[in-house]
Structures are given as C-alpha cells and as structure tokens.
Amino acid sequence: MITKLLHAAPTFTKSKELIFIREKYGQSSQPPPLCPNIEHVSCAKVLGITLNDRLSVTDHVNNLLTSCSSLLYVMRVLRSHGISTESLHDVFHATILANITYCLPAWSGLCSASDRAKLDSFLNRARVSMTILYPPYQMFLVMLMTHYLKQF
C-alpha cells in the first residue's frame, strides 16, 4: 500500500506556475511552461497575499483597499444605528486594521510609492470618518503602522 502511494503519479490540479519577469532587462516575453500539466498564471494568492509576475503587490493593495472601504462603510452604518464608540473601536481594530496589518512585514517591502500613497490616503480617510473612535493615546497603532509603511 505504501509503495503504491510513493510511486503514484502526482496530480497537478492545485499546482500553479508563476514566473517572475524583469522588464528592465528586456525579458518582457514569458518563457514556455516547464510542465504542460501545470497551469501558468500571471498572479497568484500566496498565504493571503496576491503577488503578480512582476513581484509587485499592487493587486493585493487594491483588493485590500476595496474590502476595507466596504468595511468602513459598514462601520458608518453601524455608527448611524447607534452602536457604542467602544464597540465601533473594537470592530475597526478587529476588521480593518487586522486586514491591513496581516503579513505587513512580508508585503510592505514590495509596495511601490503609489501603493503606499493609496494606503496612507485610506488610513487618513478612516481616521477622519471615524474620528470619535480615536482618543489620542489609541491613535498610536495607526500612526505606527503608517510609519512602518513609510520606511519601505
């Protein structure tokens, strides 16, 4: 039984091939696939982070900001329905900040200047629209995250 498992042919249904290219050096065309059974993709989601074939996280930042904008709208609706400030604060940290800071050290180094500008813009918009959520001593986490993004 064990020998049958060891010698079984691998299945390629979940395998994907992502080849990183550098257009600076004239490699704009994709090479032929190494294995015809594996699907070739130009963008893949790895541990929740979307990488593309140019080793950029622009797609990840766009998806992240889309989902966080929807969550920010939900928080505005909750605030209009009279949810307490403490509860809104908890929801903001558990949803929006958790989504943004997930694997931040792994993908922030691949951010372009425009990606960082988009993230800064969203954080400023969130801070302005949820002003009542942030006493000065709790704004430290958002400022720390913004500072961390600016380092790269």
C-alpha positions in Angstrom: 0.0 0.0 0.0 2.8 2.5 0.9 4.7 1.7 -2.2 1.7 2.5 -4.3 1.4 5.9 -2.7 5.1 6.6 -3.2 5.0 5.7 -6.9 1.7 7.3 -7.7 1.8 10.0 -10.4 1.4 13.5 -8.9 -1.7 15.4 -9.6 -1.4 18.9 -10.9 -4.9 20.2 -10.2 -3.9 22.6 -7.5 -0.4 23.5 -8.8 0.2 26.8 -10.5 3.3 28.2 -12.2 4.2 31.8 -11.7 7.3 33.1 -13.4 8.7 36.4 -12.3 10.0 38.6 -15.1 12.1 41.7 -15.2 11.1 44.1 -17.9 14.0 46.4 -17.3 16.4 43.9 -18.8 14.4 43.1 -21.9 12.7 39.9 -20.7 9.1 41.0 -21.5 8.0 37.7 -23.0 7.1 34.7 -21.0 9.1 31.5 -21.5 7.3 28.3 -22.4 5.8 26.4 -19.4 8.2 24.0 -17.8 5.5 21.4 -17.3 2.5 21.3 -19.7 0.2 19.9 -16.9 0.7 22.9 -14.6 -1.4 26.0 -15.2 0.6 29.2 -15.9 -0.7 32.3 -14.1 0.4 35.9 -14.0 -0.8 36.5 -10.5 -1.2 34.1 -7.5 -2.5 34.4 -4.0 0.1 33.0 -1.5 -0.9 32.9 2.2 -3.4 35.6 1.6 -1.1 38.0 -0.3 -1.6 38.5 -4.0 1.7 38.5 -6.0 2.0 39.2 -9.7 4.6 38.2 -12.2 6.5 41.5 -11.7 6.9 40.8 -8.0 4.6 43.6 -7.1 1.8 43.8 -4.5 -0.3 46.4 -6.3 -3.1 43.9 -6.9 -3.0 42.9 -3.2 -3.2 46.6 -2.1 -6.1 47.3 -4.5 -8.0 44.2 -3.2 -7.2 45.1 0.4 -8.4 48.7 0.0 -11.6 47.6 -1.8 -12.5 45.2 1.1 -11.5 47.8 3.8 -13.6 50.5 2.1 -16.6 48.2 2.3 -15.9 47.6 5.9 -15.5 51.3 6.6 -19.0 51.9 5.0 -20.4 49.2 7.3 -18.9 50.9 10.3 -20.5 54.2 9.3 -23.9 52.4 9.0 -23.3 50.8 12.5 -22.4 54.3 13.9 -25.6 55.7 12.4 -27.6 53.0 14.1 -26.2 54.0 17.5 -23.6 51.4 18.2 -21.4 52.5 21.1 -18.0 54.1 20.5 -16.2 51.3 22.3 -17.8 48.6 20.1 -17.0 50.6 16.9 -13.4 50.8 18.1 -13.3 47.1 18.6 -14.9 46.4 15.2 -12.4 48.7 13.5 -9.4 47.1 15.0 -10.7 43.5 14.5 -11.6 44.0 10.9 -9.9 46.9 9.1 -6.6 47.2 10.9 -6.3 43.4 11.2 -6.8 43.1 7.4 -4.2 45.8 6.7 -1.6 44.6 9.2 -1.9 40.9 8.2 1.6 39.8 6.9 2.6 43.5 6.7 6.3 42.9 7.1 6.2 40.3 4.2 4.5 42.5 1.6 5.3 46.1 2.6 8.8 45.9 1.1 7.2 45.2 -2.3 5.0 48.2 -2.2 5.5 51.0 -4.7 5.2 54.6 -3.8 1.7 54.8 -5.3 0.7 51.8 -3.2 1.9 53.5 0.0 0.1 56.7 -1.1 -3.1 54.7 -1.5 -2.7 53.1 1.9 -1.9 56.4 3.6 -5.0 58.0 1.9 -7.2 55.2 3.1 -5.9 55.5 6.7 -6.4 59.2 6.7 -9.9 58.8 5.3 -10.7 56.2 8.0 -9.2 58.4 10.7 -11.3 61.4 9.6 -14.6 59.4 9.2 -14.1 57.6 12.5 -12.8 60.5 14.5 -14.8 59.7 17.5 -13.1 56.3 17.7 -9.7 57.6 18.4 -8.7 59.1 21.6 -5.1 60.4 21.2 -3.5 57.5 23.1 -5.1 54.9 20.9 -4.1 56.6 17.6 -0.6 55.3 18.3 -1.3 52.0 16.5 -2.5 53.7 13.3 0.5 56.1 13.4 2.9 53.2 14.0 1.5 51.3 11.0 1.7 54.4 8.8 5.3 55.0 9.9 6.2 51.4 9.2 4.8 51.6 5.7 6.8 54.8 5.0 10.1 53.1 5.9 10.0 50.9 2.8 
